[in-house]
């Protein structure tokens, strides 16, 4: 693909190595993890520190998927608020989920601090910006629920949100100070580095093409001809899931998240745009999200076309959104355009599957993958070691392919177009 469509602003640390470490033939791993994104690497790191022998197999390069190409927003919580989780999962499981969701951003920033990761970050919070009265009521309800649990959150008036964002068109919003922003490619690269230091073997360009279970031992075959054996296999492929596990790819709808980055902002403009460094997501049906980068650019992302991009025009809707929010940026160049693939589940929750003994799969980051998958990796590692399902915040569920899955993406594309039109009418 041409460089303009695969060139993010995010950077690997200068000393980031290539990973080519495979278990020698005849040696058996305790666990093979398919996928070297945040979930796979977090699981590998903690499993190794629990004493397991771990192999990570990545089809491309570390950080090449959505883990390294996302917007770098580290947001606690889930799509659903505490009261919904308690109602739908019951008091015991619901409370576990609420507490887990509340902790995910802490997990990331504590890991960066404790491991001294070379990851640029700012932890001044996340703003959910409301552009309608209905959205204002929704954020007020969310604020009430989290404040009742002692979270560092507060509502923002129209004046306050204008001052914190510098953007036009918001009636108010909600500030969650537990959140922050990172460089996601640096973070994913550093996760790989510390996992390798902990003893994890990581091999890039090793696409897994076959899994076989023979008397409780898994045999893993790669496109390059490598053959490995393991007691357990974790599929951490999310939106890049193929046909290794029958039916798994049909449980998700893969979507493309497109992003743009301006040139570094001139000082006079930069001073009034996100002056405290928060991340922002708006309340539109097809939301946009944005933040500043460490080198002073404005980075804005949102849903893109379902097919792969073919021209710079495929990012035009994001450029229009940028100028709607910040008309003063009309003379600032868009220097970078890129995209990654994310997975949506029908209930907008992560799914954990264990179709056979020693085989697990996790799909569905739902837009909060940095914190969610970092924290979930530690829990999955604990489950691998103990076999205690109470380690897992989400219940293990059967694989249920989406009915008429082949037509689902067509329907999603039509829905996105319809919602985008409705959002335009609401300006």
NORMOZI-V767398 format. One record per residue. N is the residue number from 1. RES is the residue in one letter. SS is DSSP state (h for helix, s for strand, l for the rest). OMEGA is omega as a letter, one per 30 degrees, with the letter a starting at -180 (none if undefined). Layout:
# NORMOZI-V767398
N:RES:SS:OMEGA, N:RES:SS:OMEGA
This chain:
# NORMOZI-V767398
1:X:l:a, 2:X:l:a, 3:X:h:a, 4:X:h:a, 5:X:h:a, 6:X:l:a, 7:X:l:a, 8:X:l:l, 9:X:l:a, 10:X:l:a, 11:X:l:l, 12:X:l:l, 13:X:l:a, 14:X:l:a, 15:X:l:a, 16:X:l:a, 17:X:l:l, 18:X:l:a, 19:X:l:a, 20:X:s:a, 21:X:l:l, 22:X:l:l, 23:X:l:l, 24:X:l:l, 25:X:l:a, 26:X:l:l, 27:X:l:a, 28:X:s:l, 29:X:s:l, 30:X:s:a, 31:X:s:l, 32:X:s:l, 33:X:s:a, 34:X:s:a, 35:X:l:a, 36:X:l:l, 37:X:l:a, 38:X:h:a, 39:X:h:a, 40:X:h:a, 41:X:h:l, 42:X:h:l, 43:X:h:a, 44:X:h:a, 45:X:h:a, 46:X:h:l, 47:X:h:l, 48:X:h:l, 49:X:h:l, 50:X:l:l, 51:X:l:a, 52:X:l:l, 53:X:l:a, 54:X:s:l, 55:X:s:l, 56:X:s:l, 57:X:s:a, 58:X:l:a, 59:X:l:l, 60:X:l:l, 61:X:l:l, 62:X:l:l, 63:X:l:a, 64:X:l:l, 65:X:l:a, 66:X:h:l, 67:X:h:l, 68:X:h:a, 69:X:h:a, 70:X:l:a, 71:X:l:l, 72:X:l:l, 73:X:s:l, 74:X:s:a, 75:X:l:l, 76:X:l:l, 77:X:l:l, 78:X:l:l, 79:X:l:a, 80:X:l:a, 81:X:l:a, 82:X:h:a, 83:X:h:l, 84:X:h:a, 85:X:h:l, 86:X:h:a, 87:X:h:a, 88:X:h:a, 89:X:h:a, 90:X:h:a, 91:X:h:a, 92:X:h:l, 93:X:h:l, 94:X:h:l, 95:X:h:l, 96:X:h:a, 97:X:h:l, 98:X:h:a, 99:X:h:l, 100:X:h:a, 101:X:h:a, 102:X:h:a, 103:X:h:a, 104:X:h:l, 105:X:h:l, 106:X:h:a, 107:X:h:a, 108:X:h:a, 109:X:h:l, 110:X:h:l, 111:X:h:l, 112:X:h:a, 113:X:h:a, 114:X:h:a, 115:X:h:a, 116:X:l:a, 117:X:l:l, 118:X:l:a, 119:X:l:l, 120:X:l:l, 121:X:s:l, 122:X:s:l, 123:X:l:l, 124:X:l:l, 125:X:l:l, 126:X:s:l, 127:X:s:l, 128:X:s:a, 129:X:s:a, 130:X:s:a, 131:X:l:l, 132:X:l:l, 133:X:h:l, 134:X:h:l, 135:X:h:l, 136:X:h:l, 137:X:h:a, 138:X:h:a, 139:X:h:l, 140:X:h:l, 141:X:h:l, 142:X:h:l, 143:X:h:a, 144:X:h:a, 145:X:h:a, 146:X:h:l, 147:X:h:l, 148:X:l:l, 149:X:l:l, 150:X:l:a, 151:X:l:a, 152:X:l:a, 153:X:s:l, 154:X:s:l, 155:X:s:l, 156:X:s:l, 157:X:l:l, 158:X:h:l, 159:X:h:a, 160:X:h:a, 161:X:h:l, 162:X:h:a, 163:X:h:a, 164:X:h:a, 165:X:h:a, 166:X:l:a, 167:X:l:l, 168:X:l:l, 169:X:l:a, 170:X:l:l, 171:X:l:a, 172:X:s:l, 173:X:s:a, 174:X:s:a, 175:X:s:l, 176:X:s:a, 177:X:l:l, 178:X:l:a, 179:X:l:l, 180:X:s:a, 181:X:s:l, 182:X:s:l, 183:X:l:a, 184:X:h:l, 185:X:h:l, 186:X:h:a, 187:X:h:a, 188:X:h:l, 189:X:h:a, 190:X:h:l, 191:X:h:l, 192:X:h:a, 193:X:h:a, 194:X:h:l, 195:X:h:l, 196:X:h:l, 197:X:h:l, 198:X:l:l, 199:X:l:l, 200:X:l:l, 201:X:s:a, 202:X:s:l, 203:X:s:l, 204:X:l:l, 205:X:l:l, 206:X:l:l, 207:X:l:l, 208:X:s:a, 209:X:s:a, 210:X:s:l, 211:X:s:l, 212:X:s:l, 213:X:s:a, 214:X:s:l, 215:X:l:l, 216:X:l:l, 217:X:s:a, 218:X:s:l, 219:X:s:a, 220:X:s:a, 221:X:s:l, 222:X:s:a, 223:X:l:a, 224:X:l:l, 225:X:l:l, 226:X:l:l, 227:X:s:a, 228:X:s:l, 229:X:s:a, 230:X:s:l, 231:X:s:a, 232:X:s:l, 233:X:s:l, 234:X:s:l, 235:X:s:a, 236:X:l:a, 237:X:l:l, 238:X:h:a, 239:X:h:l, 240:X:h:a, 241:X:l:l, 242:X:l:a, 243:X:l:l, 244:X:l:l, 245:X:l:a, 246:X:l:l, 247:X:l:a, 248:X:l:a, 249:X:h:a, 250:X:h:l, 251:X:h:a, 252:X:s:l, 253:X:s:l, 254:X:s:l, 255:X:s:l, 256:X:s:l, 257:X:s:a, 258:X:s:l, 259:X:s:l, 260:X:s:l, 261:X:s:l, 262:X:s:l, 263:X:l:l, 264:X:l:a, 265:X:l:l, 266:X:l:a, 267:X:h:a, 268:X:h:l, 269:X:h:a, 270:X:h:a, 271:X:l:a, 272:X:l:a, 273:X:l:a, 274:X:l:a, 275:X:l:l, 276:X:l:l, 277:X:l:l, 278:X:l:l, 279:X:s:a, 280:X:s:l, 281:X:s:a, 282:X:s:a, 283:X:l:a, 284:X:l:l, 285:X:l:l, 286:X:l:a, 287:X:l:l, 288:X:s:l, 289:X:s:a, 290:X:s:a, 291:X:s:l, 292:X:s:l, 293:X:l:a, 294:X:l:l, 295:X:l:l, 296:X:l:l, 297:X:l:l, 298:X:s:a, 299:X:s:a, 300:X:s:a, 301:X:s:l, 302:X:s:l, 303:X:s:l, 304:X:l:l, 305:X:l:a, 306:X:l:l, 307:X:l:l, 308:X:l:a, 309:X:l:a, 310:X:l:a, 311:X:l:l, 312:X:h:l, 313:X:h:l, 314:X:h:l, 315:X:h:a, 316:X:h:a, 317:X:h:l, 318:X:h:l, 319:X:h:l, 320:X:h:l, 321:X:h:l, 322:X:h:a, 323:X:h:l, 324:X:h:a, 325:X:h:a, 326:X:l:a, 327:X:h:a, 328:X:h:a, 329:X:h:a, 330:X:h:l, 331:X:h:a, 332:X:l:a, 333:X:l:l, 334:X:s:a, 335:X:s:a, 336:X:s:l, 337:X:s:l, 338:X:s:a, 339:X:s:l, 340:X:s:a, 341:X:s:l, 342:X:s:a, 343:X:s:l, 344:X:s:l, 345:X:s:a, 346:X:l:a, 347:X:l:l, 348:X:l:l, 349:X:l:l, 350:X:l:l, 351:X:s:l, 352:X:s:a, 353:X:s:l, 354:X:s:a, 355:X:s:l, 356:X:s:l, 357:X:l:l, 358:X:l:l, 359:X:s:l, 360:X:s:l, 361:X:s:l, 362:X:s:l, 363:X:s:l, 364:X:l:l, 365:X:l:l, 366:X:l:l, 367:X:l:l, 368:X:l:a, 369:X:h:a, 370:X:h:l, 371:X:h:a, 372:X:h:a, 373:X:h:l, 374:X:h:a, 375:X:h:a, 376:X:h:l, 377:X:h:l, 378:X:h:l, 379:X:h:l, 380:X:h:l, 381:X:h:l, 382:X:h:l, 383:X:h:l, 384:X:h:a, 385:X:h:a, 386:X:h:a, 387:X:l:a, 388:X:l:a, 389:X:h:l, 390:X:h:l, 391:X:h:a, 392:X:l:l, 393:X:l:l, 394:X:l:l, 395:X:l:l, 396:X:s:a, 397:X:l:l, 398:X:l:l, 399:X:l:a, 400:X:l:l, 401:X:l:l, 402:X:l:l, 403:X:l:a, 404:X:l:a, 405:X:h:a, 406:X:h:a, 407:X:h:a, 408:X:h:a, 409:X:h:l, 410:X:h:l, 411:X:h:l, 412:X:h:l, 413:X:h:l, 414:X:h:l, 415:X:h:l, 416:X:h:l, 417:X:h:l, 418:X:h:l, 419:X:h:l, 420:X:h:l, 421:X:h:l, 422:X:h:l, 423:X:h:l, 424:X:h:a, 425:X:h:a, 426:X:l:a, 427:X:l:none
